[in-house]
Amino acid sequence: MQLTREEVRSKVRDVIVDALGVDEDEVVSKASLSRDLGAESIDFLDITYRLERAFTTDPGQPFKIPYGELFPAMWPGDVPTEPNYIRNGIVTEKGLMLARQCYPDIKDLDCEMTFIELRDRLLVVAQIENYMLRRLGL
């Protein structure tokens, strides 16, 4: 039986609550995983693992999230340090182009953002929900 869009969103939010130990009412679409919910690098791996478990319906065919697909490797840890991507602490247009490729759901990115502001804008609950909906064909 296929899940509804709301059931997928609910499962995603349950995973985030469990992984980060936050209250359910904190896990809203625009909540930044890092800034608002306190996620650290290791939490992104934990969230990925928990999503795989939560969406596996047949143990013989586990649901897998390819490494770097849900949280592209450049965010938040492997940020290019050359000035092509970040100059004087501000993300360049080339850096924004890379972010847009990694996160196609995000439309309005500003060239005047710091890397931390950009990370907080990209890594939000809605991004995970949208990823899971796409993966499940909903």
C-alpha positions as CSV (number, residue, x, y, z in Angstrom):
1,M,0.0,0.0,0.0
2,Q,1.4,3.4,-1.0
3,L,1.8,6.1,1.6
4,T,0.0,9.4,1.2
5,R,1.9,12.7,1.0
6,E,0.8,13.5,4.6
7,E,1.9,10.1,5.9
8,V,5.4,10.6,4.3
9,R,5.7,14.1,6.0
10,S,4.6,12.6,9.3
11,K,7.2,9.8,9.1
12,V,9.9,12.3,8.2
13,R,9.0,14.6,11.1
14,D,8.9,11.6,13.5
15,V,12.4,10.6,12.4
16,I,13.7,14.1,13.0
17,V,12.1,14.3,16.4
18,D,13.7,10.9,17.4
19,A,17.1,11.7,15.9
20,L,17.5,15.2,17.4
21,G,15.5,14.7,20.6
22,V,13.4,17.8,19.9
23,D,9.7,18.4,20.5
24,E,7.2,17.7,17.8
25,D,6.0,21.3,17.6
26,E,9.6,22.5,16.8
27,V,9.7,20.3,13.6
28,V,8.0,22.6,11.1
29,S,8.7,22.9,7.4
30,K,10.9,26.0,7.6
31,A,12.9,24.8,10.7
32,S,16.6,24.8,10.0
33,L,18.1,21.5,11.1
34,S,21.2,23.2,12.4
35,R,20.1,26.6,13.6
36,D,16.6,25.8,14.9
37,L,16.9,22.1,15.8
38,G,20.5,21.8,16.9
39,A,21.7,19.2,14.3
40,E,25.4,18.5,14.0
41,S,27.3,16.7,11.2
42,I,26.8,13.2,12.7
43,D,23.0,13.9,13.0
44,F,22.7,14.1,9.2
45,L,24.0,10.5,9.0
46,D,21.7,9.4,11.7
47,I,18.7,11.0,10.0
48,T,19.6,9.3,6.8
49,Y,19.9,5.9,8.5
50,R,16.6,6.4,10.4
51,L,14.8,7.4,7.2
52,E,16.1,4.2,5.5
53,R,14.7,2.1,8.3
54,A,11.4,4.0,8.6
55,F,10.7,3.7,4.8
56,T,11.7,0.0,4.5
57,T,8.6,-2.0,4.1
58,D,10.2,-5.3,3.0
59,P,13.4,-6.3,4.8
60,G,14.5,-8.2,1.7
61,Q,14.5,-4.9,-0.2
62,P,15.6,-2.2,2.1
63,F,15.0,1.5,1.2
64,K,18.4,3.0,0.5
65,I,19.4,6.6,0.3
66,P,22.6,7.0,-1.8
67,Y,25.4,8.7,0.0
68,G,25.4,12.4,-0.6
69,E,22.0,12.5,-2.2
70,L,19.8,13.7,0.7
71,F,22.5,15.9,2.1
72,P,25.0,16.6,-0.7
73,A,28.5,16.1,0.6
74,M,29.4,19.8,0.2
75,W,26.9,20.8,2.9
76,P,27.6,21.3,5.7
77,G,31.2,19.9,6.0
78,D,33.0,19.7,2.7
79,V,32.7,23.3,1.7
80,P,35.2,24.3,-1.0
81,T,37.5,26.8,0.6
82,E,38.8,28.4,-2.6
83,P,37.5,31.9,-3.4
84,N,35.5,30.6,-6.3
85,Y,32.8,29.5,-3.8
86,I,33.3,31.6,-0.7
87,R,35.0,35.0,-0.7
88,N,35.5,37.0,2.5
89,G,32.9,34.7,4.2
90,I,30.2,35.4,1.6
91,V,29.0,32.7,-0.8
92,T,29.9,33.7,-4.4
93,E,27.6,33.4,-7.4
94,K,29.5,30.2,-8.4
95,G,28.9,28.9,-4.9
96,L,25.2,29.7,-5.2
97,M,25.0,27.9,-8.6
98,L,26.5,24.8,-6.9
99,A,24.0,25.0,-4.1
100,R,21.1,25.3,-6.6
101,Q,22.3,22.2,-8.3
102,C,22.4,20.3,-5.0
103,Y,19.1,21.6,-3.7
104,P,16.7,22.1,-6.7
105,D,13.8,22.9,-4.4
106,I,15.4,26.1,-3.1
107,K,14.6,28.9,-5.5
108,D,15.5,32.3,-3.9
109,L,19.1,32.3,-2.8
110,D,20.9,35.6,-2.3
111,C,24.5,36.4,-3.2
112,E,25.0,38.3,0.1
113,M,24.6,35.3,2.3
114,T,27.3,33.9,4.5
115,F,28.0,30.1,4.3
116,I,26.2,29.6,7.7
117,E,23.1,31.5,6.5
118,L,23.1,29.5,3.3
119,R,23.4,26.2,5.1
120,D,20.6,27.1,7.5
121,R,18.4,28.0,4.5
122,L,19.1,24.8,2.6
123,L,19.0,22.3,5.4
124,V,15.4,22.6,6.5
125,V,12.7,20.1,7.3
126,A,10.8,20.8,4.0
127,Q,13.9,19.8,2.0
128,I,13.9,16.3,3.6
129,E,10.1,16.0,3.1
130,N,10.4,17.0,-0.6
131,Y,13.3,14.6,-1.1
132,M,11.3,11.7,0.3
133,L,8.2,12.6,-1.7
134,R,10.2,12.7,-4.9
135,R,11.9,9.4,-4.1
136,L,8.6,7.7,-3.4
137,G,7.0,9.2,-6.5
138,L,4.4,11.3,-4.8
